[in-house]
Amino acid sequence: MPRFSVILPFHNSAETLPATLASLSAQSFTNWEAICVDDASTDESAEIIARHAAADSRFRLVQNTGAGPSDARNYGASLARGDYLSFCDADDLWTPDRLSDLDRTFAAGAAEALYGRIAFFTDAPAPGATQSAVRDQPLTVLDLLGENPVCTLSNLTLQKAAFHSAGGFDRRMVHNEDLEFLIRFAGLGYRIDAVDRLHVWYRTNPSGLSSNLDAMRAGREQAIACARRFGFEPTPAQNAIYLRYLARRALRVSAGRFEALQFTRAGLSCDASAFLHPLRRGGMTTLAALAAPVLPRSLRQTLFSS
């Protein structure tokens, strides 16, 4: 039986799938299966998966019985044979030792879920890219109400039994479904630990789901409603940190020229100190948001590609 079941939902991802699949095939840890869930693709994505499956029996192509990414992930998880579920989006890349790191850490620790560091890229990963931060303590609901250290579902691996016990992803959610699940998972008492290694290259897609910033903010409100059920309410500082995250994302994607400035003003109004600290993030975000209306989009994306 495989140690890990990789759940890879895809929808019209023919352009990025080959690189993603290659990063799975390059894993130094080899005891895994990949359940690739076609979520109503109309391009050549399914054919790309089928060719990989013909060459490597660890890959399996299935058709989603529902609709949407959350439902596709849940369906893939229902077919998994591994002890652990490891999610991967169809445009992200894994570092070669990711599963090996996770296998050792799960064996040595008490966590039900693990995440690592991520780095951003647009066309190809580049040496020296800024990496996300990880916590040195298990994640709490309060941690998740600020800036989510897991960052992307491509960076989440967890016990299959715990995933199903927690109820899986909310199939109604398209934006911030990962945040809502993590809050629910931590609120139920499951432990989420970090592996302090780069594990995922996250592709910045100006036209992807995560470029719809208003929808992301609405999705966070659903995640906050989940946190309230466990007795937690975001502080003004946590709201400011989240608004800074949206402002930085607005600078990276094809957002309107004034969108980053609107998020920045809202964040400073919530808690200026939290928004600005540390200055290398908050101060630069503020300056860039002020300059965004006159900066070329390509320069905004270059400055905030991490």
Secondary structure, DSSP 8 states (H G I E B T S, - for coil): --SEEEEEEESS-TTTHHHHHHHHHT-S---EEEEEEE-S--SSHHHHHHHHHHH-TTEEEEE-SSSSHHHHHHHHHHH--SSEEEE--TT-EE-TTHHHHHHHHHHHS--SEEEEEEEEESSS--TT--B----SS---HHHHTSS-TT-SGGG-EEEHHHHHHHT---TT-SSSHHHHHHHHHHHTT--EEEEEEEEEEEE--TTSGGG-HHHHHHHHHHHHHHHHHTT----HHHHHHHHHHHHHHHHHTT--TTHHHHHHHHHHHHHHHHHH-SHHHHHHHHHHHHHGGGS-HHHHHHHT--
